[in-house]
Amino acid sequence: MGRTVHEKTGRHRHFQSLWFGYWGGAVLELGFGLGMSAQFIQEHSPAHHVIIEMNRAIAETARRFAYGQSGRVAIFEGTWQDIVPLLASESFHGILFDTYGMSEADVFRTFTPFLKQAYRLLAPGGTLTYFSDEAAWFSDEHLAALREAGFSRINGELVNVAPPTDCLYWRQPTILAPTIEK
Ligand SMILES: C[S@@+](CC[C@H](N)C(=O)[O-])C[C@H]1O[C@@H](n2cnc3c(N)ncnc32)[C@H](O)[C@@H]1O
């Protein structure tokens, strides 16, 4: 499936939700892609930045990216489904989930199966954000999945975006940037 990225400013506002209430500590990022969010995270100088990326070539790019940073950046190559269960509970203060599904049916909402692990991995007071497929606000289904995972402090911001005309996965002028606190 072809994908292009959102207009840069809008996406940066989206990534910004990761820093809501952030007071330092480790950040976990799932999916390196073009490294836009990784660059943004590095600009905030986290104590430790862990990136999980399943694609071999993209993981290699991520390793080169990590090498060029002054802070601690660790790249784990593999799927989050394999790697996340190996990570210690309450060891992250920020999590950005931005992977995509492997089939048309599964392309959105890849965050849903991750939510319970996100709750386990976040230290109390830590923040989760992710690429959401919602243009207006959290749907009931989405809220139910968050609550079932243990989250109760659920907020977000509607971010204006201007996706390019060839963008295959987003046509709306806004996107919800979730800010989920543990
Ligand atoms: C939309 S891109 C990430 C974009 C990134 N946030 C940026 O700003 O450039 C999604 C990335 O997730 C990776 N990915 C997809 N499924 C994954 C999985 N199950 N585990 C780890 N990485 C995955 C893809 O290879 C791709 O690099």
The ligand as an ORCA input file, in Angstrom:
! r2SCAN-3c Opt
* xyz 0 1
  C       4.173      5.253      9.213
  S       5.812      4.687      9.373
  C       6.427      5.568     10.767
  C       6.591      7.025     10.461
  C       7.453      7.754     11.454
  N       6.727      8.046     12.679
  C       7.983      9.030     10.851
  O       7.761     10.109     11.426
  O       8.631      8.972      9.796
  C       5.550      3.057      9.989
  C       6.827      2.246     10.265
  O       6.435      1.150     11.086
  C       7.152     -0.006     10.665
  N       6.357     -1.151     11.126
  C       5.178     -1.604     10.609
  N       4.709     -2.640     11.332
  C       5.614     -2.840     12.342
  C       5.676     -3.770     13.424
  N       4.719     -4.682     13.608
  N       6.738     -3.691     14.275
  C       7.721     -2.760     14.087
  N       7.710     -1.860     13.059
  C       6.656     -1.896     12.210
  C       7.246      0.148      9.170
  O       8.293     -0.634      8.624
  C       7.482      1.665      9.033
  O       8.869      1.956      9.059
*
